[in-house]
Amino acid sequence: MKNLLQGKLRNSLLLLALMGSFGVVVFSSDAPIVQVYEVNSHRSMDMEQLKARLPLSGIILIGEEHNVFTHRQIQLELIQFLHKQGKLDGIVMEMIYPDQQIHINRLYVNNTFASEDLQYLVRWHDDLWPWMQYRPIVEMAINQKIPLLYGNLTEQEKSMFRNAIHFEFIDEEQSVAIENMIANAHKNLSFKSVTFAEHARLHASVDQRMMNNALYNLRGNRVVLAGRDHIKNDTGIARLLSEKRQAHISIGIFSAGNINASMAWQPFDYVVVPHSGYPSKWYMDIKQFLYRLWS
């Protein structure tokens, strides 16, 4: 046992020393400095101005890149702000599946759990969504009694929607638009077992699920956290909410290196681009390694 602990400590120190030699900042948790763009007006603003524009009732859609930790920091900052306003009615997450909901609900009844046990208690799908990235949001929501709601599908539902002959959620034009979006987003990948049309049906089904749970018994405002493509004004949840005349805003978070086109045509109400902070991928890969090493 002693040798095992010594080995883990030695490996951790060697890794930290290596990171230090490359100038990687590890233990920074400050929110990144961001630039915000209001798409319709073509105006630039800061994070505080964006917060002032968040509605106190309705749906707030926040779209992310799944592998960028700074996007989670921005989401958490907005969620904390809304919670302080006293109107946050819940958070719908694409990353939560129906089978997890019963386990999450139990934690609101019995809130006496060890922080290190939370991943198991909520049955988090770490193979799909790295726990260390989403843990701050999940932990904050449960500790503050903010309802967390699932936004994804069961495996049975995925199979049903993927193979549906009559699919009512989107028409042919919308299906083609989503197929093209998926093809562009994954142009370096090949889908051998699932066609782009099947992916489009799955994508639209997840949009529908997230919208339904965002609207269910709504009493204030509700946040939806999802991949950026899911919240678009033209093909995503924002379009569905517009059709229902439901108040909402869409916020697309981009990494600075991944937005090279004019802000004017982005299909969101607001675009947020973080300009500083620690190197997120390095940070989370290393933190995940250390977490697994010591757990």
C-alpha positions in Angstrom: 0.0 0.0 0.0 2.8 2.4 0.9 4.6 1.6 -2.3 1.4 2.2 -4.3 0.9 5.6 -2.7 4.5 6.6 -3.2 4.2 5.6 -6.9 1.1 7.7 -7.4 2.7 10.7 -5.7 5.9 10.3 -7.7 3.9 10.1 -11.0 1.8 13.2 -10.0 4.9 15.3 -9.1 6.6 14.3 -12.3 3.6 15.3 -14.4 3.3 18.6 -12.6 7.0 19.3 -13.1 6.7 18.5 -16.8 3.7 20.8 -17.1 5.6 23.6 -15.3 8.4 23.3 -17.8 6.0 23.9 -20.6 4.4 26.8 -18.8 1.0 25.2 -18.4 -1.1 26.8 -15.7 -3.0 24.0 -13.9 -4.8 25.4 -10.9 -6.5 28.4 -12.3 -10.3 28.5 -11.9 -10.9 32.1 -12.9 -13.7 32.7 -15.4 -12.2 33.4 -18.8 -12.3 36.9 -20.3 -14.8 36.9 -23.1 -16.1 39.0 -26.0 -19.9 39.0 -26.5 -21.6 39.8 -29.8 -25.2 40.7 -30.2 -25.9 39.2 -33.7 -28.9 41.3 -34.8 -27.4 44.6 -33.8 -23.8 43.7 -34.7 -22.8 45.2 -31.3 -20.0 44.0 -29.1 -20.4 43.9 -25.3 -19.0 42.3 -22.2 -20.3 39.5 -20.0 -22.0 41.9 -17.5 -24.0 43.5 -20.4 -25.0 40.0 -21.6 -26.2 39.1 -18.1 -28.3 42.3 -18.0 -30.1 41.1 -21.1 -31.0 37.6 -19.8 -34.8 37.3 -19.4 -36.2 36.5 -16.0 -38.8 34.3 -17.6 -38.5 32.0 -20.6 -35.8 29.6 -22.0 -32.1 30.4 -22.1 -30.3 28.2 -24.6 -26.5 27.9 -24.1 -24.7 26.0 -26.8 -21.2 24.6 -26.3 -18.3 22.8 -27.8 -18.3 19.6 -25.8 -14.5 19.3 -25.4 -13.7 22.8 -24.2 -13.7 23.4 -20.5 -13.8 27.2 -20.7 -17.3 26.8 -22.2 -18.3 25.1 -19.0 -16.9 28.0 -17.0 -19.0 30.5 -19.0 -22.1 28.3 -18.6 -21.6 28.1 -14.9 -21.1 31.8 -14.6 -24.4 32.5 -16.3 -26.2 29.8 -14.3 -24.9 31.3 -11.0 -26.0 34.7 -12.0 -29.5 33.5 -12.9 -29.7 31.6 -9.6 -28.9 34.7 -7.6 -31.8 36.5 -9.4 -34.1 33.9 -7.8 -35.9 32.9 -11.0 -33.9 29.9 -12.2 -36.4 27.1 -12.5 -34.2 24.3 -13.7 -31.4 23.1 -16.0 -32.0 20.8 -18.9 -28.8 19.0 -20.0 -28.2 17.1 -23.2 -25.6 15.1 -21.2 -28.2 13.6 -18.9 -30.2 10.5 -19.9 -33.7 9.4 -18.8 -32.3 6.5 -16.7 -30.3 9.0 -14.6 -33.3 11.1 -13.6 -34.5 8.9 -10.7 -31.0 8.9 -9.2 -30.6 12.6 -9.5 -34.0 13.2 -7.9 -33.0 11.2 -4.9 -30.2 13.6 -4.1 -32.6 16.5 -3.7 -34.3 14.5 -0.9 -31.1 13.2 0.7 -28.5 15.9 0.2 -25.9 14.4 2.5 -23.4 12.8 0.1 -19.7 13.0 -0.3 -18.6 15.1 -3.2 -16.3 12.3 -4.5 -19.3 10.0 -4.7 -21.4 12.3 -6.9 -20.3 10.8 -10.2 -21.5 7.4 -9.2 -24.7 8.7 -7.5 -25.9 10.4 -10.6 -24.8 7.5 -12.8 -22.8 9.9 -15.0 -21.9 8.7 -18.5 -18.2 9.5 -18.3 -17.4 7.7 -21.5 -19.5 10.2 -23.4 -19.2 13.4 -21.3 -16.0 13.7 -19.2 -17.1 14.1 -15.6 -14.4 16.5 -14.6 -15.8 19.0 -17.2 -19.4 18.8 -16.1 -19.0 18.2 -12.4 -19.0 21.9 -11.3 -22.4 22.5 -12.9 -24.0 19.3 -11.6 -22.6 19.7 -8.1 -23.7 23.4 -8.0 -27.2 22.6 -9.2 -27.8 19.8 -6.7 -26.3 21.7 -3.8 -28.4 24.7 -4.6 -31.6 22.6 -5.1 -31.8 23.7 -8.8 -33.7 20.9 -10.7 -31.5 19.0 -13.2 -33.6 17.5 -16.0 -32.6 15.0 -18.6 -32.4 16.1 -22.2 -31.4 13.0 -24.1 -33.0 9.8 -25.2 -33.0 6.2 -24.1 -31.4 3.6 -26.4 -34.8 2.3 -27.3 -36.0 5.8 -28.3 -32.8 6.3 -30.4 -33.5 3.1 -32.3 -37.2 4.0 -32.8 -36.5 7.5 -34.1 -33.5 6.4 -36.2 -35.6 3.9 -38.1 -38.8 5.9 -38.2 -40.5 5.9 -41.6 -42.9 8.7 -40.8 -41.0 11.4 -38.8 -43.1 14.4 -37.7 -40.6 16.6 -35.9 -39.0 18.0 -39.0 -39.9 18.4 -42.7 -37.7 17.4 -45.6 -36.1 20.8 -46.0 -35.2 20.9 -42.3 -33.9 17.4 -42.5 -31.6 18.3 -45.4 -30.3 21.3 -43.5 -29.5 19.2 -40.4 -27.9 16.5 -42.6 -25.7 19.2 -44.2 -24.8 20.6 -40.8 -23.8 17.2 -39.4 -21.8 16.4 -42.6 -19.9 19.7 -42.3 -19.3 19.2 -38.5 -18.0 15.6 -39.0 -16.5 15.8 -42.5 -13.4 13.9 -41.4 -15.5 11.0 -40.1 -17.4 8.3 -41.8 -20.6 6.9 -40.5 -20.7 3.2 -41.7 -23.7 2.0 -39.7 -25.8 5.2 -39.5 -26.7 7.5 -42.4 -26.8 11.2 -42.3 -30.6 11.1 -42.6 -30.7 8.8 -39.5 -28.4 11.2 -37.6 -30.7 14.1 -38.6 -33.7 12.3 -37.1 -31.8 11.6 -33.9 -30.6 15.2 -33.7 -34.1 16.5 -34.2 -35.5 14.1 -31.6 -33.0 15.2 -29.0 -34.0 18.8 -29.8 -37.6 18.0 -29.2 -36.9 16.2 -25.9 -34.9 19.1 -24.6 -37.6 21.6 -25.6 -40.4 19.6 -24.0 -38.5 19.3 -20.7 -37.5 23.0 -20.8 -41.2 23.9 -21.1 -42.6 21.3 -18.7 -44.2 23.1 -15.7 -42.1 26.2 -16.4 -42.4 28.8 -13.6 -39.5 31.2 -14.2 -36.6 30.7 -16.6 -35.0 27.5 -17.5 -31.5 26.9 -18.9 -30.8 24.4 -21.7 -27.2 23.2 -22.0 -26.4 21.4 -25.2 -24.1 21.2 -28.1 -24.1 24.4 -30.1 -25.8 22.9 -33.2 -28.8 21.9 -31.0 -29.7 25.5 -30.1 -29.5 27.2 -33.5 -32.2 29.7 -34.5 -32.7 28.1 -37.9 -32.5 24.3 -37.3 -32.4 23.8 -33.5 -34.4 24.2 -30.3 -34.7 28.0 -30.9 -36.7 27.3 -34.1 -39.1 25.0 -32.2 -39.6 27.6 -29.4 -40.2 30.3 -32.0 -42.9 28.2 -33.6 -44.6 27.9 -30.2 -44.1 31.7 -29.6 -42.2 30.9 -26.4 -39.8 33.5 -25.1 -36.2 32.5 -25.4 -32.7 33.6 -26.3 -29.9 31.5 -27.8 -26.2 31.9 -26.8 -23.6 30.2 -28.9 -20.2 29.8 -27.3 -17.2 29.5 -29.7 -13.5 29.0 -29.2 -11.5 31.8 -30.7 -9.8 29.5 -33.2 -13.1 28.0 -34.3 -14.9 31.1 -35.4 -13.5 32.6 -38.6 -16.6 34.0 -40.2 -18.6 37.2 -39.7 -20.7 37.3 -36.5 -23.5 38.9 -38.6 -24.7 35.6 -40.0 -24.3 33.3 -37.0 -27.7 31.6 -36.2 -27.8 32.7 -32.6 -29.0 35.8 -30.7 -25.6 36.1 -29.0 -22.1 34.8 -29.7 -19.6 34.4 -26.8 -15.9 34.0 -27.5 -13.4 33.4 -24.6 -10.1 35.2 -25.3 -8.1 34.1 -22.3 -7.9 31.5 -19.5 -5.7 28.5 -19.1 -5.2 26.0 -21.9 -8.5 24.2 -21.5 -7.7 20.8 -23.2 -4.3 20.4 -21.5 -5.9 21.4 -18.2 -8.8 19.0 -18.3 -6.8 16.1 -19.7 -4.2 16.4 -17.0 -6.8 17.0 -14.3 -8.8 13.9 -15.5 -5.6 11.8 -15.4 -4.7 12.9 -11.8 -8.3 12.3 -10.7 -8.3 8.8 -12.0 -4.8 8.1 -10.7 -5.9 8.9 -7.2 -9.4 7.5 -7.2 
